[in-house]
Amino acid sequence: MKKIDKKKIIIAIVVIVAIGLVIWGISSVLQPGIKKGNDEIGEFVIIAEDGTKVNTSEQLKKDKTVEGLQLTNITLKQKDGLSSLTAEVKNNTGEDMSSFKVRLTILNKDGGVIRQIVGSVPAVANEQTGAMEAQVTEDISNAYDFRIEKIGEIETTETTEG
């Protein structure tokens, strides 16, 4: 009798473990809100539940610098035909920085140029943080990396009343 009880217990444990593994496997594949990227979407892209393409390239997310300003928390997303590259801009240069024009060169995995975008870095006071965003009406969500370089000053126009 003891042998039959032990066999039933072992079978029950195996069934429970198998069911648990199946549930875990299904839940990891079908995570709510995110689908894994595939060849049609791109190597560095996942799709959020709302349809936004989100870039996953670790190289693209690495901190960058331009004119001594540090770009951090870099993200690249595409939704409704608009790609948007955003970053926090930290100023630890020791002086206030005025805004300036930049060229973002979007690169593929082989180092080839996907697209160049002209944007601007905002004015950021010393020891402060600002936000930068560059947009283009082209899907560049599968980018591997980007380069950023200053290309000019932003001229301000003053108006006088009267």
C-alpha positions in Angstrom: 0.0 0.0 0.0 2.8 2.4 0.8 4.3 1.9 -2.7 1.0 2.9 -4.4 0.7 6.0 -2.2 4.3 7.0 -3.0 3.7 6.5 -6.7 0.5 8.6 -6.6 2.3 11.4 -4.7 5.2 11.4 -7.2 2.8 11.5 -10.2 0.9 14.3 -8.6 4.1 16.3 -8.0 5.3 15.7 -11.6 1.9 16.9 -13.0 1.9 20.0 -10.8 5.5 20.9 -11.8 4.6 20.3 -15.5 1.5 22.5 -15.3 3.6 25.2 -13.5 6.2 25.1 -16.2 3.6 25.4 -19.0 2.0 28.4 -17.3 5.4 30.0 -16.7 6.3 29.4 -20.4 3.1 30.9 -21.7 3.3 33.9 -19.5 6.9 34.7 -20.4 6.1 34.6 -24.1 2.9 36.6 -23.8 4.0 39.3 -21.4 1.2 41.9 -21.1 1.9 45.0 -23.0 5.0 43.9 -24.9 5.6 41.6 -27.8 9.1 40.5 -28.7 10.6 41.9 -31.9 11.0 39.7 -35.0 12.7 40.0 -38.4 9.8 42.0 -39.9 9.9 44.5 -37.1 13.7 44.7 -36.6 16.5 43.4 -34.5 16.4 46.2 -32.0 12.7 46.8 -31.7 9.8 45.6 -29.5 6.2 46.7 -29.9 4.3 48.0 -26.9 0.6 47.3 -26.4 -0.4 50.7 -27.9 1.6 49.9 -31.1 4.6 52.1 -30.3 7.9 50.7 -31.6 10.5 50.9 -28.9 14.2 50.7 -29.7 16.1 48.2 -27.4 19.7 48.7 -28.7 22.1 49.0 -25.7 24.6 50.9 -27.9 22.0 53.6 -28.7 21.1 54.0 -25.0 24.7 54.6 -23.9 25.4 58.1 -22.6 26.8 60.5 -25.2 28.4 64.0 -24.9 28.2 67.1 -27.0 30.0 70.4 -26.1 30.6 69.0 -22.6 26.9 68.3 -22.0 26.0 64.7 -21.1 23.1 63.0 -22.7 21.5 60.3 -20.6 18.3 58.2 -20.4 18.3 58.1 -24.2 15.2 56.5 -25.9 14.1 56.1 -29.5 10.4 55.4 -30.2 8.2 55.4 -33.3 4.4 55.8 -33.3 2.0 56.9 -36.0 4.7 57.6 -38.5 6.8 59.8 -36.2 10.1 58.7 -34.8 11.3 60.5 -31.6 14.7 60.4 -30.0 14.7 61.9 -26.5 17.4 62.4 -23.9 18.1 64.1 -20.6 20.7 66.8 -21.0 23.0 67.4 -17.9 25.2 70.4 -17.7 28.3 69.9 -15.5 30.5 72.2 -17.6 30.9 74.9 -14.9 29.0 77.5 -17.0 25.5 78.1 -18.3 25.0 76.8 -21.9 22.8 78.4 -24.5 20.9 76.3 -26.9 22.5 75.2 -30.2 21.8 73.2 -33.3 23.0 69.6 -33.6 23.1 66.9 -36.3 22.1 63.4 -35.2 23.5 60.8 -37.5 21.4 57.6 -37.0 23.5 54.4 -37.6 22.7 50.8 -38.4 24.6 47.8 -36.9 27.2 47.9 -39.6 27.9 51.6 -39.0 26.1 52.8 -42.1 24.0 55.9 -42.0 20.3 55.4 -41.9 19.3 59.1 -41.6 20.6 62.4 -40.5 18.4 64.6 -38.4 18.9 68.3 -37.5 17.7 69.2 -34.0 18.6 71.4 -31.1 19.9 71.0 -27.6 18.1 73.3 -25.1 19.8 76.0 -23.0 20.8 74.4 -19.7 22.1 76.3 -16.7 25.2 75.0 -14.9 24.5 72.0 -12.7 21.0 71.7 -14.2 19.2 69.2 -16.4 17.1 69.8 -19.5 15.4 67.6 -22.1 16.2 67.1 -25.7 13.9 65.7 -28.4 14.5 65.2 -32.1 11.7 64.0 -34.4 11.5 62.7 -38.0 8.6 61.5 -40.1 10.4 58.3 -41.0 10.7 55.0 -39.1 14.2 54.8 -37.7 13.2 52.7 -34.7 15.6 49.9 -35.6 18.7 52.0 -35.3 21.7 50.6 -33.6 23.4 53.8 -32.5 23.7 57.5 -33.3 26.4 60.2 -33.3 25.7 63.8 -32.2 27.6 66.9 -33.2 27.1 70.6 -32.8 26.5 72.4 -36.2 25.7 75.9 -35.1 24.3 78.5 -32.7 20.6 79.2 -32.4 20.1 82.8 -33.1 17.6 84.6 -30.8 15.6 87.5 -32.1 14.6 90.2 -29.7 11.5 92.2 -30.3 11.0 95.7 -29.0 7.6 97.3 -28.4 6.7 100.4 -29.9 
